[in-house]
Amino acid sequence: MVAKREKFSSQASPELLAEMREIASNQGRYFQTVLEDAMRLYIETSKQERSRPEVMAHYRDSVAKHRRLYELLAQ
């Protein structure tokens, strides 16, 4: 069964489009399927929760502060 497609118009840098076209050509795939894969990957990664920068800063500080304890626990 063929997936239904919807046309849309957008713009991208010529360099980015050239790289996408090259990937499609090297893989023997249609440009639109490579673009759809890139869009799906972007959507999936965008849905993943990301820690706020201040939370990550506290985590890094904690790891640095307790590094010796973590090394001992790992043994």
PQR file with spaces between the fields and no chain letter, atoms N, CA, C, O and H, PARSE charges and radii, in Angstrom:
ATOM       1  N    MET     1       0.839   -1.182    0.000 -0.4000 1.5000
ATOM       2  CA   MET     1       0.000    0.000    0.000 -0.0000 2.0000
ATOM       3  C    MET     1       0.882    1.243    0.000  0.5500 1.7000
ATOM       4  O    MET     1       1.833    1.335    0.777 -0.5500 1.4000
ATOM       5  N    VAL     2       0.575    2.172   -0.848 -0.4000 1.5000
ATOM       6  CA   VAL     2       1.356    3.394   -0.991 -0.0000 2.0000
ATOM       7  C    VAL     2       0.897    4.408    0.050  0.5500 1.7000
ATOM       8  O    VAL     2      -0.297    4.659    0.209 -0.5500 1.4000
ATOM       9  H    VAL     2      -0.197    2.098   -1.479  0.4000 1.0000
ATOM      10  N    ALA     3       1.874    4.989    0.762 -0.4000 1.5000
ATOM      11  CA   ALA     3       1.550    5.997    1.763 -0.0000 2.0000
ATOM      12  C    ALA     3       1.074    7.272    1.074  0.5500 1.7000
ATOM      13  O    ALA     3       1.614    7.680    0.046 -0.5500 1.4000
ATOM      14  H    ALA     3       2.845    4.785    0.633  0.4000 1.0000
ATOM      15  N    LYS     4       0.061    7.887    1.657 -0.4000 1.5000
ATOM      16  CA   LYS     4      -0.449    9.140    1.107 -0.0000 2.0000
ATOM      17  C    LYS     4       0.572   10.240    1.365  0.5500 1.7000
ATOM      18  O    LYS     4       1.155   10.317    2.446 -0.5500 1.4000
ATOM      19  H    LYS     4      -0.378    7.556    2.492  0.4000 1.0000
ATOM      20  N    ARG     5       0.778   11.068    0.391 -0.4000 1.5000
ATOM      21  CA   ARG     5       1.746   12.151    0.493 -0.0000 2.0000
ATOM      22  C    ARG     5       1.037   13.492    0.334  0.5500 1.7000
ATOM      23  O    ARG     5       0.020   13.601   -0.350 -0.5500 1.4000
ATOM      24  H    ARG     5       0.304   11.006   -0.487  0.4000 1.0000
ATOM      25  N    GLU     6       1.597   14.504    0.980 -0.4000 1.5000
ATOM      26  CA   GLU     6       1.075   15.862    0.870 -0.0000 2.0000
ATOM      27  C    GLU     6       2.212   16.778    0.453  0.5500 1.7000
ATOM      28  O    GLU     6       3.273   16.785    1.077 -0.5500 1.4000
ATOM      29  H    GLU     6       2.424   14.416    1.536  0.4000 1.0000
ATOM      30  N    LYS     7       1.993   17.541   -0.587 -0.4000 1.5000
ATOM      31  CA   LYS     7       3.016   18.468   -1.054 -0.0000 2.0000
ATOM      32  C    LYS     7       3.096   19.657   -0.113  0.5500 1.7000
ATOM      33  O    LYS     7       2.088   20.108    0.432 -0.5500 1.4000
ATOM      34  H    LYS     7       1.131   17.536   -1.094  0.4000 1.0000
ATOM      35  N    PHE     8       4.310   20.156    0.067 -0.4000 1.5000
ATOM      36  CA   PHE     8       4.514   21.373    0.841 -0.0000 2.0000
ATOM      37  C    PHE     8       5.690   22.113    0.239  0.5500 1.7000
ATOM      38  O    PHE     8       6.483   21.545   -0.512 -0.5500 1.4000
ATOM      39  H    PHE     8       5.129   19.789   -0.375  0.4000 1.0000
ATOM      40  N    SER     9       5.791   23.368    0.573 -0.4000 1.5000
ATOM      41  CA   SER     9       6.869   24.180    0.040 -0.0000 2.0000
ATOM      42  C    SER     9       7.660   24.761    1.204  0.5500 1.7000
ATOM      43  O    SER     9       7.086   25.200    2.200 -0.5500 1.4000
ATOM      44  H    SER     9       5.146   23.829    1.183  0.4000 1.0000
ATOM      45  N    SER    10       8.958   24.760    1.072 -0.4000 1.5000
ATOM      46  CA   SER    10       9.821   25.330    2.089 -0.0000 2.0000
ATOM      47  C    SER    10      11.128   25.754    1.442  0.5500 1.7000
ATOM      48  O    SER    10      11.296   25.618    0.230 -0.5500 1.4000
ATOM      49  H    SER    10       9.425   24.404    0.262  0.4000 1.0000
ATOM      50  N    GLN    11      12.038   26.257    2.229 -0.4000 1.5000
ATOM      51  CA   GLN    11      13.331   26.667    1.713 -0.0000 2.0000
ATOM      52  C    GLN    11      14.418   26.135    2.634  0.5500 1.7000
ATOM      53  O    GLN    11      14.201   25.955    3.832 -0.5500 1.4000
ATOM      54  H    GLN    11      11.901   26.367    3.213  0.4000 1.0000
ATOM      55  N    ALA    12      15.584   25.887    2.063 -0.4000 1.5000
ATOM      56  CA   ALA    12      16.754   25.454    2.821 -0.0000 2.0000
ATOM      57  C    ALA    12      17.994   25.964    2.114  0.5500 1.7000
ATOM      58  O    ALA    12      17.941   26.371    0.953 -0.5500 1.4000
ATOM      59  H    ALA    12      15.761   26.033    1.090  0.4000 1.0000
ATOM      60  N    SER    13      19.098   25.939    2.818 -0.4000 1.5000
ATOM      61  CA   SER    13      20.336   26.405    2.198 -0.0000 2.0000
ATOM      62  C    SER    13      20.732   25.455    1.068  0.5500 1.7000
ATOM      63  O    SER    13      20.492   24.250    1.158 -0.5500 1.4000
ATOM      64  H    SER    13      19.142   25.609    3.761  0.4000 1.0000
ATOM      65  N    PRO    14      21.328   25.983    0.024 -0.5600 1.5000
ATOM      66  CA   PRO    14      21.750   25.135   -1.091  0.2800 2.0000
ATOM      67  C    PRO    14      22.717   24.032   -0.655  0.5500 1.7000
ATOM      68  O    PRO    14      22.675   22.921   -1.184 -0.5500 1.4000
ATOM      69  N    GLU    15      23.588   24.342    0.310 -0.4000 1.5000
ATOM      70  CA   GLU    15      24.558   23.354    0.786 -0.0000 2.0000
ATOM      71  C    GLU    15      23.857   22.192    1.486  0.5500 1.7000
ATOM      72  O    GLU    15      24.212   21.031    1.284 -0.5500 1.4000
ATOM      73  H    GLU    15      23.622   25.244    0.740  0.4000 1.0000
ATOM      74  N    LEU    16      22.871   22.511    2.303 -0.4000 1.5000
ATOM      75  CA   LEU    16      22.122   21.475    3.012 -0.0000 2.0000
ATOM      76  C    LEU    16      21.358   20.586    2.037  0.5500 1.7000
ATOM      77  O    LEU    16      21.356   19.362    2.169 -0.5500 1.4000
ATOM      78  H    LEU    16      22.583   23.455    2.468  0.4000 1.0000
ATOM      79  N    LEU    17      20.720   21.202    1.075 -0.4000 1.5000
ATOM      80  CA   LEU    17      19.985   20.432    0.063 -0.0000 2.0000
ATOM      81  C    LEU    17      20.928   19.558   -0.757  0.5500 1.7000
ATOM      82  O    LEU    17      20.600   18.416   -1.080 -0.5500 1.4000
ATOM      83  H    LEU    17      20.721   22.197    0.968  0.4000 1.0000
ATOM      84  N    ALA    18      22.091   20.093   -1.090 -0.4000 1.5000
ATOM      85  CA   ALA    18      23.060   19.320   -1.863 -0.0000 2.0000
ATOM      86  C    ALA    18      23.516   18.091   -1.073  0.5500 1.7000
ATOM      87  O    ALA    18      23.656   17.005   -1.635 -0.5500 1.4000
ATOM      88  H    ALA    18      22.357   21.020   -0.827  0.4000 1.0000
ATOM      89  N    GLU    19      23.748   18.267    0.231 -0.4000 1.5000
ATOM      90  CA   GLU    19      24.158   17.128    1.063 -0.0000 2.0000
ATOM      91  C    GLU    19      23.058   16.078    1.148  0.5500 1.7000
ATOM      92  O    GLU    19      23.329   14.880    1.070 -0.5500 1.4000
ATOM      93  H    GLU    19      23.635   19.150    0.688  0.4000 1.0000
ATOM      94  N    MET    20      21.816   16.529    1.307 -0.4000 1.5000
ATOM      95  CA   MET    20      20.694   15.583    1.369 -0.0000 2.0000
ATOM      96  C    MET    20      20.545   14.835    0.050  0.5500 1.7000
ATOM      97  O    MET    20      20.301   13.628    0.041 -0.5500 1.4000
ATOM      98  H    MET    20      21.596   17.503    1.370  0.4000 1.0000
ATOM      99  N    ARG    21      20.690   15.541   -1.054 -0.4000 1.5000
ATOM     100  CA   ARG    21      20.586   14.895   -2.369 -0.0000 2.0000
ATOM     101  C    ARG    21      21.721   13.886   -2.572  0.5500 1.7000
ATOM     102  O    ARG    21      21.520   12.818   -3.152 -0.5500 1.4000
ATOM     103  H    ARG    21      20.887   16.522   -1.047  0.4000 1.0000
ATOM     104  N    GLU    22      22.908   14.238   -2.088 -0.4000 1.5000
ATOM     105  CA   GLU    22      24.047   13.331   -2.207 -0.0000 2.0000
ATOM     106  C    GLU    22      23.819   12.061   -1.383  0.5500 1.7000
ATOM     107  O    GLU    22      24.121   10.959   -1.841 -0.5500 1.4000
ATOM     108  H    GLU    22      23.071   15.105   -1.617  0.4000 1.0000
ATOM     109  N    ILE    23      23.293   12.217   -0.182 -0.4000 1.5000
ATOM     110  CA   ILE    23      22.974   11.052    0.648 -0.0000 2.0000
ATOM     111  C    ILE    23      21.970   10.160   -0.059  0.5500 1.7000
ATOM     112  O    ILE    23      22.144    8.943   -0.124 -0.5500 1.4000
ATOM     113  H    ILE    23      23.048   13.112    0.190  0.4000 1.0000
ATOM     114  N    ALA    24      20.929   10.766   -0.583 -0.4000 1.5000
ATOM     115  CA   ALA    24      19.905    9.995   -1.299 -0.0000 2.0000
ATOM     116  C    ALA    24      20.520    9.258   -2.480  0.5500 1.7000
ATOM     117  O    ALA    24      20.244    8.077   -2.692 -0.5500 1.4000
ATOM     118  H    ALA    24      20.788   11.755   -0.531  0.4000 1.0000
ATOM     119  N    SER    25      21.340    9.944   -3.236 -0.4000 1.5000
ATOM     120  CA   SER    25      21.965    9.332   -4.411 -0.0000 2.0000
ATOM     121  C    SER    25      22.891    8.189   -4.008  0.5500 1.7000
ATOM     122  O    SER    25      22.855    7.115   -4.609 -0.5500 1.4000
ATOM     123  H    SER    25      21.565   10.903   -3.063  0.4000 1.0000
ATOM     124  N    ASN    26      23.722    8.422   -2.988 -0.4000 1.5000
ATOM     125  CA   ASN    26      24.664    7.391   -2.536 -0.0000 2.0000
ATOM     126  C    ASN    26      23.947    6.147   -2.008  0.5500 1.7000
ATOM     127  O    ASN    26      24.455    5.032   -2.123 -0.5500 1.4000
ATOM     128  H    ASN    26      23.750    9.295   -2.500  0.4000 1.0000
ATOM     129  N    GLN    27      22.772    6.349   -1.432 -0.4000 1.5000
ATOM     130  CA   GLN    27      22.015    5.224   -0.881 -0.0000 2.0000
ATOM     131  C    GLN    27      21.029    4.639   -1.878  0.5500 1.7000
ATOM     132  O    GLN    27      20.337    3.668   -1.571 -0.5500 1.4000
ATOM     133  H    GLN    27      22.360    7.255   -1.339  0.4000 1.0000
ATOM     134  N    GLY    28      20.957    5.226   -3.082 -0.4000 1.5000
ATOM     135  CA   GLY    28      20.018    4.749   -4.090 -0.0000 2.0000
ATOM     136  C    GLY    28      18.569    4.934   -3.677  0.5500 1.7000
ATOM     137  O    GLY    28      17.714    4.104   -3.984 -0.5500 1.4000
ATOM     138  H    GLY    28      21.519    6.015   -3.332  0.4000 1.0000
ATOM     139  N    ARG    29      18.300    6.024   -2.981 -0.4000 1.5000
ATOM     140  CA   ARG    29      16.960    6.292   -2.467 -0.0000 2.0000
ATOM     141  C    ARG    29      16.439    7.587   -3.067  0.5500 1.7000
ATOM     142  O    ARG    29      17.203    8.393   -3.600 -0.5500 1.4000
ATOM     143  H    ARG    29      18.995    6.698   -2.731  0.4000 1.0000
ATOM     144  N    TYR    30      15.132    7.775   -2.973 -0.4000 1.5000
ATOM     145  CA   TYR    30      14.526    9.029   -3.402 -0.0000 2.0000
ATOM     146  C    TYR    30      14.815   10.105   -2.360  0.5500 1.7000
ATOM     147  O    TYR    30      14.876    9.833   -1.160 -0.5500 1.4000
ATOM     148  H    TYR    30      14.512    7.121   -2.541  0.4000 1.0000
ATOM     149  N    PHE    31      14.991   11.335   -2.848 -0.4000 1.5000
ATOM     150  CA   PHE    31      15.237   12.469   -1.965 -0.0000 2.0000
ATOM     151  C    PHE    31      14.126   12.603   -0.922  0.5500 1.7000
ATOM     152  O    PHE    31      14.401   12.848    0.253 -0.5500 1.4000
ATOM     153  H    PHE    31      14.942   11.556   -3.822  0.4000 1.0000
ATOM     154  N    GLN    32      12.878   12.444   -1.350 -0.4000 1.5000
ATOM     155  CA   GLN    32      11.752   12.633   -0.421 -0.0000 2.0000
ATOM     156  C    GLN    32      11.781   11.628    0.718  0.5500 1.7000
ATOM     157  O    GLN    32      11.367   11.961    1.828 -0.5500 1.4000
ATOM     158  H    GLN    32      12.655   12.246   -2.304  0.4000 1.0000
ATOM     159  N    THR    33      12.257   10.400    0.481 -0.4000 1.5000
ATOM     160  CA   THR    33      12.298    9.422    1.584 -0.0000 2.0000
ATOM     161  C    THR    33      13.412    9.756    2.571  0.5500 1.7000
ATOM     162  O    THR    33      13.264    9.552    3.776 -0.5500 1.4000
ATOM     163  H    THR    33      12.593   10.129   -0.421  0.4000 1.0000
ATOM     164  N    VAL    34      14.529   10.269    2.055 -0.4000 1.5000
ATOM     165  CA   VAL    34      15.609   10.696    2.953 -0.0000 2.0000
ATOM     166  C    VAL    34      15.142   11.889    3.782  0.5500 1.7000
ATOM     167  O    VAL    34      15.421   11.964    4.979 -0.5500 1.4000
ATOM     168  H    VAL    34      14.650   10.434    1.076  0.4000 1.0000
ATOM     169  N    LEU    35      14.437   12.817    3.150 -0.4000 1.5000
ATOM     170  CA   LEU    35      13.901   13.975    3.864 -0.0000 2.0000
ATOM     171  C    LEU    35      12.896   13.536    4.931  0.5500 1.7000
ATOM     172  O    LEU    35      12.916   14.055    6.047 -0.5500 1.4000
ATOM     173  H    LEU    35      14.211   12.756    2.178  0.4000 1.0000
ATOM     174  N    GLU    36      12.025   12.593    4.600 -0.4000 1.5000
ATOM     175  CA   GLU    36      11.061   12.086    5.589 -0.0000 2.0000
ATOM     176  C    GLU    36      11.766   11.426    6.761  0.5500 1.7000
ATOM     177  O    GLU    36      11.365   11.612    7.910 -0.5500 1.4000
ATOM     178  H    GLU    36      12.008   12.171    3.694  0.4000 1.0000
ATOM     179  N    ASP    37      12.826   10.647    6.480 -0.4000 1.5000
ATOM     180  CA   ASP    37      13.585   10.034    7.569 -0.0000 2.0000
ATOM     181  C    ASP    37      14.203   11.091    8.480  0.5500 1.7000
ATOM     182  O    ASP    37      14.183   10.952    9.703 -0.5500 1.4000
ATOM     183  H    ASP    37      13.152   10.496    5.547  0.4000 1.0000
ATOM     184  N    ALA    38      14.748   12.142    7.882 -0.4000 1.5000
ATOM     185  CA   ALA    38      15.344   13.229    8.666 -0.0000 2.0000
ATOM     186  C    ALA    38      14.280   13.931    9.515  0.5500 1.7000
ATOM     187  O    ALA    38      14.533   14.288   10.666 -0.5500 1.4000
ATOM     188  H    ALA    38      14.764   12.255    6.889  0.4000 1.0000
ATOM     189  N    MET    39      13.105   14.124    8.948 -0.4000 1.5000
ATOM     190  CA   MET    39      12.017   14.764    9.694 -0.0000 2.0000
ATOM     191  C    MET    39      11.567   13.885   10.858  0.5500 1.7000
ATOM     192  O    MET    39      11.329   14.379   11.960 -0.5500 1.4000
ATOM     193  H    MET    39      12.899   13.835    8.013  0.4000 1.0000
ATOM     194  N    ARG    40      11.450   12.565   10.607 -0.4000 1.5000
ATOM     195  CA   ARG    40      11.050   11.646   11.681 -0.0000 2.0000
ATOM     196  C    ARG    40      12.070   11.653   12.820  0.5500 1.7000
ATOM     197  O    ARG    40      11.699   11.702   13.992 -0.5500 1.4000
ATOM     198  H    ARG    40      11.643   12.164    9.712  0.4000 1.0000
ATOM     199  N    LEU    41      13.353   11.603   12.468 -0.4000 1.5000
ATOM     200  CA   LEU    41      14.407   11.616   13.479 -0.0000 2.0000
ATOM     201  C    LEU    41      14.357   12.902   14.290  0.5500 1.7000
ATOM     202  O    LEU    41      14.506   12.871   15.512 -0.5500 1.4000
ATOM     203  H    LEU    41      13.654   11.563   11.515  0.4000 1.0000
ATOM     204  N    TYR    42      14.152   14.022   13.628 -0.4000 1.5000
ATOM     205  CA   TYR    42      14.056   15.304   14.328 -0.0000 2.0000
ATOM     206  C    TYR    42      12.878   15.305   15.296  0.5500 1.7000
ATOM     207  O    TYR    42      13.000   15.771   16.428 -0.5500 1.4000
ATOM     208  H    TYR    42      14.032   14.047   12.635  0.4000 1.0000
ATOM     209  N    ILE    43      11.745   14.786   14.851 -0.4000 1.5000
ATOM     210  CA   ILE    43      10.558   14.738   15.712 -0.0000 2.0000
ATOM     211  C    ILE    43      10.806   13.845   16.918  0.5500 1.7000
ATOM     212  O    ILE    43      10.466   14.213   18.042 -0.5500 1.4000
ATOM     213  H    ILE    43      11.646   14.407   13.931  0.4000 1.0000
ATOM     214  N    GLU    44      11.401   12.667   16.694 -0.4000 1.5000
ATOM     215  CA   GLU    44      11.675   11.745   17.795 -0.0000 2.0000
ATOM     216  C    GLU    44      12.610   12.370   18.826  0.5500 1.7000
ATOM     217  O    GLU    44      12.348   12.290   20.026 -0.5500 1.4000
ATOM     218  H    GLU    44      11.678   12.368   15.781  0.4000 1.0000
ATOM     219  N    THR    45      13.695   12.991   18.371 -0.4000 1.5000
ATOM     220  CA   THR    45      14.645   13.581   19.315 -0.0000 2.0000
ATOM     221  C    THR    45      14.061   14.813   20.000  0.5500 1.7000
ATOM     222  O    THR    45      14.416   15.113   21.140 -0.5500 1.4000
ATOM     223  H    THR    45      13.908   13.056   17.396  0.4000 1.0000
ATOM     224  N    SER    46      13.181   15.520   19.326 -0.4000 1.5000
ATOM     225  CA   SER    46      12.558   16.698   19.936 -0.0000 2.0000
ATOM     226  C    SER    46      11.584   16.310   21.042  0.5500 1.7000
ATOM     227  O    SER    46      11.357   17.086   21.970 -0.5500 1.4000
ATOM     228  H    SER    46      12.893   15.277   18.400  0.4000 1.0000
ATOM     229  N    LYS    47      11.008   15.116   20.950 -0.4000 1.5000
ATOM     230  CA   LYS    47      10.047   14.672   21.952 -0.0000 2.0000
ATOM     231  C    LYS    47      10.723   14.165   23.226  0.5500 1.7000
ATOM     232  O    LYS    47      10.104   14.114   24.289 -0.5500 1.4000
ATOM     233  H    LYS    47      11.192   14.486   20.196  0.4000 1.0000
ATOM     234  N    GLN    48      11.998   13.791   23.107 -0.4000 1.5000
ATOM     235  CA   GLN    48      12.699   13.294   24.278 -0.0000 2.0000
ATOM     236  C    GLN    48      12.907   14.436   25.257  0.5500 1.7000
ATOM     237  O    GLN    48      13.206   15.567   24.873 -0.5500 1.4000
ATOM     238  H    GLN    48      12.500   13.832   22.244  0.4000 1.0000
ATOM     239  N    GLU    49      12.741   14.109   26.538 -0.4000 1.5000
ATOM     240  CA   GLU    49      12.925   15.138   27.553 -0.0000 2.0000
ATOM     241  C    GLU    49      14.400   15.503   27.644  0.5500 1.7000
ATOM     242  O    GLU    49      15.276   14.638   27.603 -0.5500 1.4000
ATOM     243  H    GLU    49      12.499   13.190   26.850  0.4000 1.0000
ATOM     244  N    ARG    50      14.647   16.753   27.763 -0.4000 1.5000
ATOM     245  CA   ARG    50      16.009   17.232   27.925 -0.0000 2.0000
ATOM     246  C    ARG    50      16.097   17.952   29.262  0.5500 1.7000
ATOM     247  O    ARG    50      15.178   18.665   29.665 -0.5500 1.4000
ATOM     248  H    ARG    50      13.936   17.456   27.795  0.4000 1.0000
ATOM     249  N    SER    51      17.204   17.755   29.928 -0.4000 1.5000
ATOM     250  CA   SER    51      17.393   18.418   31.216 -0.0000 2.0000
ATOM     251  C    SER    51      17.714   19.888   30.989  0.5500 1.7000
ATOM     252  O    SER    51      18.389   20.264   30.031 -0.5500 1.4000
ATOM     253  H    SER    51      17.951   17.176   29.601  0.4000 1.0000
ATOM     254  N    ARG    52      17.215   20.689   31.888 -0.4000 1.5000
ATOM     255  CA   ARG    52      17.501   22.115   31.818 -0.0000 2.0000
ATOM     256  C    ARG    52      18.981   22.344   32.126  0.5500 1.7000
ATOM     257  O    ARG    52      19.570   21.583   32.893 -0.5500 1.4000
ATOM     258  H    ARG    52      16.666   20.384   32.666  0.4000 1.0000
ATOM     259  N    PRO    53      19.582   23.363   31.550 -0.5600 1.5000
ATOM     260  CA   PRO    53      21.013   23.617   31.762  0.2800 2.0000
ATOM     261  C    PRO    53      21.393   23.744   33.234  0.5500 1.7000
ATOM     262  O    PRO    53      22.454   23.269   33.639 -0.5500 1.4000
ATOM     263  N    GLU    54      20.545   24.375   34.033 -0.4000 1.5000
ATOM     264  CA   GLU    54      20.885   24.536   35.446 -0.0000 2.0000
ATOM     265  C    GLU    54      20.860   23.203   36.190  0.5500 1.7000
ATOM     266  O    GLU    54      21.621   23.007   37.138 -0.5500 1.4000
ATOM     267  H    GLU    54      19.683   24.761   33.704  0.4000 1.0000
ATOM     268  N    VAL    55      19.993   22.291   35.769 -0.4000 1.5000
ATOM     269  CA   VAL    55      19.951   20.961   36.367 -0.0000 2.0000
ATOM     270  C    VAL    55      21.225   20.197   36.026  0.5500 1.7000
ATOM     271  O    VAL    55      21.812   19.546   36.890 -0.5500 1.4000
ATOM     272  H    VAL    55      19.375   22.450   34.999  0.4000 1.0000
ATOM     273  N    MET    56      21.648   20.274   34.779 -0.4000 1.5000
ATOM     274  CA   MET    56      22.870   19.596   34.366 -0.0000 2.0000
ATOM     275  C    MET    56      24.091   20.193   35.068  0.5500 1.7000
ATOM     276  O    MET    56      25.034   19.466   35.382 -0.5500 1.4000
ATOM     277  H    MET    56      21.171   20.802   34.077  0.4000 1.0000
ATOM     278  N    ALA    57      24.089   21.485   35.316 -0.4000 1.5000
ATOM     279  CA   ALA    57      25.201   22.123   36.027 -0.0000 2.0000
ATOM     280  C    ALA    57      25.294   21.574   37.445  0.5500 1.7000
ATOM     281  O    ALA    57      26.392   21.296   37.928 -0.5500 1.4000
ATOM     282  H    ALA    57      23.323   22.076   35.061  0.4000 1.0000
ATOM     283  N    HIS    58      24.158   21.416   38.117 -0.4000 1.5000
ATOM     284  CA   HIS    58      24.153   20.847   39.470 -0.0000 2.0000
ATOM     285  C    HIS    58      24.635   19.400   39.434  0.5500 1.7000
ATOM     286  O    HIS    58      25.379   18.972   40.317 -0.5500 1.4000
ATOM     287  H    HIS    58      23.266   21.642   37.724  0.4000 1.0000
ATOM     288  N    TYR    59      24.219   18.652   38.430 -0.4000 1.5000
ATOM     289  CA   TYR    59      24.652   17.258   38.301 -0.0000 2.0000
ATOM     290  C    TYR    59      26.173   17.187   38.133  0.5500 1.7000
ATOM     291  O    TYR    59      26.836   16.397   38.805 -0.5500 1.4000
ATOM     292  H    TYR    59      23.615   19.000   37.713  0.4000 1.0000
ATOM     293  N    ARG    60      26.720   18.005   37.243 -0.4000 1.5000
ATOM     294  CA   ARG    60      28.171   17.995   37.024 -0.0000 2.0000
ATOM     295  C    ARG    60      28.917   18.395   38.288  0.5500 1.7000
ATOM     296  O    ARG    60      29.953   17.810   38.604 -0.5500 1.4000
ATOM     297  H    ARG    60      26.182   18.647   36.697  0.4000 1.0000
ATOM     298  N    ASP    61      28.404   19.389   39.017 -0.4000 1.5000
ATOM     299  CA   ASP    61      29.031   19.795   40.274 -0.0000 2.0000
ATOM     300  C    ASP    61      29.030   18.648   41.273  0.5500 1.7000
ATOM     301  O    ASP    61      30.027   18.412   41.956 -0.5500 1.4000
ATOM     302  H    ASP    61      27.562   19.864   38.760  0.4000 1.0000
ATOM     303  N    SER    62      27.916   17.939   41.360 -0.4000 1.5000
ATOM     304  CA   SER    62      27.796   16.820   42.291 -0.0000 2.0000
ATOM     305  C    SER    62      28.773   15.701   41.934  0.5500 1.7000
ATOM     306  O    SER    62      29.416   15.125   42.811 -0.5500 1.4000
ATOM     307  H    SER    62      27.106   18.131   40.806  0.4000 1.0000
ATOM     308  N    VAL    63      28.878   15.403   40.652 -0.4000 1.5000
ATOM     309  CA   VAL    63      29.806   14.354   40.217 -0.0000 2.0000
ATOM     310  C    VAL    63      31.239   14.752   40.554  0.5500 1.7000
ATOM     311  O    VAL    63      32.018   13.923   41.026 -0.5500 1.4000
ATOM     312  H    VAL    63      28.355   15.871   39.940  0.4000 1.0000
ATOM     313  N    ALA    64      31.588   16.003   40.316 -0.4000 1.5000
ATOM     314  CA   ALA    64      32.937   16.469   40.619 -0.0000 2.0000
ATOM     315  C    ALA    64      33.203   16.408   42.129  0.5500 1.7000
ATOM     316  O    ALA    64      34.276   15.990   42.565 -0.5500 1.4000
ATOM     317  H    ALA    64      30.956   16.676   39.933  0.4000 1.0000
ATOM     318  N    LYS    65      32.231   16.822   42.900 -0.4000 1.5000
ATOM     319  CA   LYS    65      32.388   16.863   44.356 -0.0000 2.0000
ATOM     320  C    LYS    65      32.526   15.463   44.951  0.5500 1.7000
ATOM     321  O    LYS    65      33.294   15.264   45.892 -0.5500 1.4000
ATOM     322  H    LYS    65      31.360   17.161   42.547  0.4000 1.0000
ATOM     323  N    HIS    66      31.795   14.500   44.415 -0.4000 1.5000
ATOM     324  CA   HIS    66      31.761   13.156   44.994 -0.0000 2.0000
ATOM     325  C    HIS    66      32.495   12.121   44.137  0.5500 1.7000
ATOM     326  O    HIS    66      32.255   10.921   44.269 -0.5500 1.4000
ATOM     327  H    HIS    66      31.171   14.662   43.650  0.4000 1.0000
ATOM     328  N    ARG    67      33.383   12.586   43.264 -0.4000 1.5000
ATOM     329  CA   ARG    67      34.093   11.686   42.348 -0.0000 2.0000
ATOM     330  C    ARG    67      34.788   10.548   43.086  0.5500 1.7000
ATOM     331  O    ARG    67      34.670    9.394   42.674 -0.5500 1.4000
ATOM     332  H    ARG    67      33.578   13.561   43.158  0.4000 1.0000
ATOM     333  N    ARG    68      35.502   10.838   44.157 -0.4000 1.5000
ATOM     334  CA   ARG    68      36.232    9.803   44.902 -0.0000 2.0000
ATOM     335  C    ARG    68      35.268    8.757   45.461  0.5500 1.7000
ATOM     336  O    ARG    68      35.563    7.563   45.410 -0.5500 1.4000
ATOM     337  H    ARG    68      35.598   11.776   44.492  0.4000 1.0000
ATOM     338  N    LEU    69      34.133    9.182   45.987 -0.4000 1.5000
ATOM     339  CA   LEU    69      33.136    8.245   46.512 -0.0000 2.0000
ATOM     340  C    LEU    69      32.639    7.332   45.393  0.5500 1.7000
ATOM     341  O    LEU    69      32.518    6.124   45.596 -0.5500 1.4000
ATOM     342  H    LEU    69      33.893   10.152   46.028  0.4000 1.0000
ATOM     343  N    TYR    70      32.352    7.885   44.227 -0.4000 1.5000
ATOM     344  CA   TYR    70      31.875    7.069   43.112 -0.0000 2.0000
ATOM     345  C    TYR    70      32.936    6.064   42.660  0.5500 1.7000
ATOM     346  O    TYR    70      32.613    4.937   42.286 -0.5500 1.4000
ATOM     347  H    TYR    70      32.451    8.867   44.062  0.4000 1.0000
ATOM     348  N    GLU    71      34.207    6.483   42.698 -0.4000 1.5000
ATOM     349  CA   GLU    71      35.279    5.559   42.328 -0.0000 2.0000
ATOM     350  C    GLU    71      35.349    4.395   43.315  0.5500 1.7000
ATOM     351  O    GLU    71      35.512    3.243   42.912 -0.5500 1.4000
ATOM     352  H    GLU    71      34.469    7.399   43.002  0.4000 1.0000
ATOM     353  N    LEU    72      35.227    4.700   44.605 -0.4000 1.5000
ATOM     354  CA   LEU    72      35.258    3.643   45.624 -0.0000 2.0000
ATOM     355  C    LEU    72      34.063    2.713   45.486  0.5500 1.7000
ATOM     356  O    LEU    72      34.203    1.497   45.617 -0.5500 1.4000
ATOM     357  H    LEU    72      35.095    5.635   44.932  0.4000 1.0000
ATOM     358  N    LEU    73      32.907    3.268   45.225 -0.4000 1.5000
ATOM     359  CA   LEU    73      31.708    2.434   45.064 -0.0000 2.0000
ATOM     360  C    LEU    73      31.800    1.554   43.826  0.5500 1.7000
ATOM     361  O    LEU    73      31.225    0.466   43.795 -0.5500 1.4000
ATOM     362  H    LEU    73      32.793    4.256   45.119  0.4000 1.0000
ATOM     363  N    ALA    74      32.506    2.004   42.822 -0.4000 1.5000
ATOM     364  CA   ALA    74      32.627    1.232   41.587 -0.0000 2.0000
ATOM     365  C    ALA    74      33.544    0.018   41.749  0.5500 1.7000
ATOM     366  O    ALA    74      33.490   -0.918   40.951 -0.5500 1.4000
ATOM     367  H    ALA    74      32.973    2.888   42.847  0.4000 1.0000
ATOM     368  N    GLN    75      34.383    0.040   42.784 -0.4000 1.5000
ATOM     369  CA   GLN    75      35.316   -1.096   42.979 -0.0000 2.0000
ATOM     370  C    GLN    75      34.640   -2.256   43.565  0.5500 1.7000
ATOM     371  O    GLN    75      35.272   -3.288   43.794 -0.5500 1.4000
ATOM     372  H    GLN    75      34.426    0.800   43.432  0.4000 1.0000
